[in-house]
Every structure is written in structure tokens, then in C-alpha cells.
Amino acid sequence: VQLQASGGGLVQPGGSLRLSCAASGSIFSVNAMDWYRQAPGKQRDLVATITRGGSTDYADSVKGRFTISRDNAKNTVYLQMDSLKPEDTAVYYCHVYIIKISGTKADYWGQGTQVTVSS
């Protein structure tokens, strides 16, 4: 199973970015999908999560600004980030819970994508 994340970059405060993360390989089903972020010198924190059925939850720091969504047909999760602030600067990681074709359950991390919010 592989996760391919994309969409990071440099944006000015108040701007927007959209991250995506696609899972591929011997996948039977993708359950919960999450986005985490890690700023330099800090721990990795949960930003947003979405269940297979579409229920979502967000860290207080991003509520009202970030939107997580998914396309189950494409095994892809998205993170729409609006009204970005300098404190949103971090490496963003996708994280997914997968049931493989073999029946094994496992979780996987994407490679991380840098988001920098700066003027």
C-alpha cells in the first residue's frame, strides 16, 4: 500500500491551499482518513479526521477554516485550507486505516508535504 500526498507550497497569510492524498495498492477498504501536521520542534498533531461515512472532526485551531473531504471511489482524502495563518506552517501528513485484500488491517502514513504561510 502506498500513499501519495500533494498540494503543499508557499502561500501568503489569508490564502488557500488544497492538499490531497491518494492510497493505492492491495486495498479492500479504506476506513478513517486523517491529516496531521508537525511544526519544527513540535509534536505531530491531529488536524482533521473523516470516517468512511463522511463524519468529520477538527482541531479547534482549524475549525471554520479547514475542510476535510474524501472520494471513496478514488481512495483519496483532501484538506481544503482557507484563511491560512503563519502558525499553520508545518509538514502535513495524511494517515489512513486500511483493510487489505488479504483481510489484514493496518494504518499507513503519507510522506508529508510542506505548507509554509508567509508574506
N, C-alpha and C positions, 0 to 999 in steps of 0.2 A: 504494500500500500504506500502510495506517495501523496504528499500534499504540496501543492504549488501555489504559493501566495504571490500576489502582485498588487500594485496600485500605490505604493508609498511614494514619498517625494518631499520636496520643499514647497511650503505654502506660506503665504503671509497670514498674520492673525486675522481672524474673521473669514478666512477662506474655507474651502471644502476639498475633501478627498474621498475617494471610494476605494476601499480595499476589497479584494476578492481572494478566495482560497478554494481550490478545486481538489477534491480527493479522487484518486484513481487507483486501479488495481483489482485485486480479488475481493471485491466488496459485495456483500449481500444486502446490507442495510446500514445507513448512517443514522445514528441516533442524535444525541445532543451535539451541537456545534458551538464553539466559544471563540471569543477573541480576548487575548491577554495583552498586556503591554509591560515593558520594562524600561525604565529610565536609567541612565548611568548611575551606578552606585546604589540603586534601589532594588527592592524585590519585584518579582513578576506578579502583577495584579490582574484579577479578572475585570474585564471591561464590560462585556456583554455576553449573553448566552441565549440560545434559541433551541427549543425542543423540535423533534421531528414534526410535531403537530403545529408548530408555529408560535408557541408561547415564548415570551421574551422576558428578560430581566436585565437590568443595567446597574452599573456602579453609580452611586449618587453624583459623582463628579461629571458624568457624561449624560445624565438624563436630560431629555429635551434637546440635545444637540446631536447625539449619535443614534443611528437606527441600524439594527441588525436584521438581516433577512436571509432567506435561503431558497435555493432551487433544488428540490429533491431529485428531479429528473437528471440534473447535472452534477449532483453531489457537491454542490458549491454553496459556500456561505459568503455573504457580503457584509461590509461595515461602511455605511454612509456616515461620514463625519462632517458636520457643518459647524459654523461658528467656532472654528478651531482657535485654541489659545496656545501660547508658548508652553504652558505646563502640560499640554498634550504630546509634546515631543518625547518620543520613545521608539523602541523597536516593538512592533506589533506582531504577535504570534497567533496563528489560528490553532485550534485544538479540537479534535473530533473523537467521538466514540463510535466505533465501527464493529459491526458483526461481519466477519469474513464469510466467504462462501463455504469454508470448512466448518463454520459454526463457532469458531473461536471469537471471543470478544476482546477487543484491545482498544487503547487510545493512542493517538498519534499527534505529533506537533509539526507544524509547518516550519520553514527555515527562517522566518522572521523577515519583516520588511520595515525599513526605517521611515519614520514620519518626523519631519522637522518643521516646526512652526516658528517662523522668524521673519522679521522685517529687514 
